[in-house]
């Protein structure tokens, strides 16, 4: 199946792996349980996220073993839209994989991330970059050159076990691990953010399209 022969938004795709996110909320992000209806703790949302793709494809193009990063700048309640977003794609991927990941992360590929096409008012752009998503112990680290430098860790609950919000309808996945950022620095697109010690999330993802999952 040649990707060039198919129209954008009709190519079947899947992504399985792990997502981490760190935002400017001072306590755990209210969007997980309110589904974007409750405002962020600061009244607006600024966030970065990283995705480790363990298994995935866009059409016939294999996406397994790659990683991506994103930044999101949202002026108020997430559900009201008018987001600004940008994507960073692993610079080791093929051109076809790059095009597929841009389509997925912009929402153009439809499916799980299709809501981005409705909520993102301005897609600032996508670019290749050295993207590294690594795990050491319970710490997850995302490095996107000098543009995003992040590390998140789960928040311990009773008996030291991770706190997990389960059975949600959150778009990322139904089980969200409550986390915090040891480091959360962004220097990109004129934005200089430092979210050390702020809200973070860890989620196992199983996304796909173009039909909603």
C-alpha positions, 0 to 999 in steps of 0.5 A, a space after each residue: 500500500 503506497 502512502 502517496 496513493 491515499 488521501 490524508 485522513 484515510 490511511 489506517 494507523 496505530 500507535 502503542 506505547 507510553 505518553 508523559 505530559 507536564 503542564 503548568 498546573 500547580 496540582 494534578 491537572 483537573 482536565 483528566 476528570 473534568 474532560 477539559 470543562 474545568 479550567 486549569 489551575 492557573 486559568 490557562 494551560 502550557 504543557 509539553 509531552 513526549 510519546 515513546 512508540 513501542 509499536 505502530 504504523 502509518 499505512 505500511 510505514 513502521 513507526 515502532 521504536 521512535 519517539 516524538 515531543 510536543 508543546 501545547 499552549 492553551 488560553 483557557 479551558 481545554 474543551 474550548 479550543 484555540 490551542 497552539 501546538 508544535 511537534 518534534 519528530 525523531 530525526 532518524 525516521 524516514 520521510 514517509 514515517 515523518 509525514 505520517 507522524 505529522 498527520 497523526 499529531 496535527 489531527 489530520 490523520 483522524 482517529 484518536 488524535 482527530 480532536 486536535 484538528 478541531 481544538 488546535 487553532 494554530 499548528 505552529 509547525 513540525 520539525 525533525 529533532 533529536 528526540 530521546 525518551 528514556 526510562 530509569 527506575 520509575 523516572 521517564 525522561 524526554 529530551 528534544 535537543 535544547 528545546 524540551 528537557 523533562 523528567 517526570 516521576 509517579 506520585 507515591 500513594 498508600 504503601 508507596 504504590 503509584 496513584 492511578 486514576 482509572 476508568 476515565 474517558 480522558 482522550 489519552 487513555 482510561 488509566 492515568 498515573 498521577 505524576 510530578 516533574 523533576 524537570 520541565 523546561 521548554 525553550 521553543 517558539 518564543 516560549 520559555 517555560 519552567 514547570 519543575 515540581 508541577 503536575 505531570 501524567 503518565 499514560 499507556 496509550 493504544 491509539 489508532 485511526 482513521 475511524 474513532 477508536 
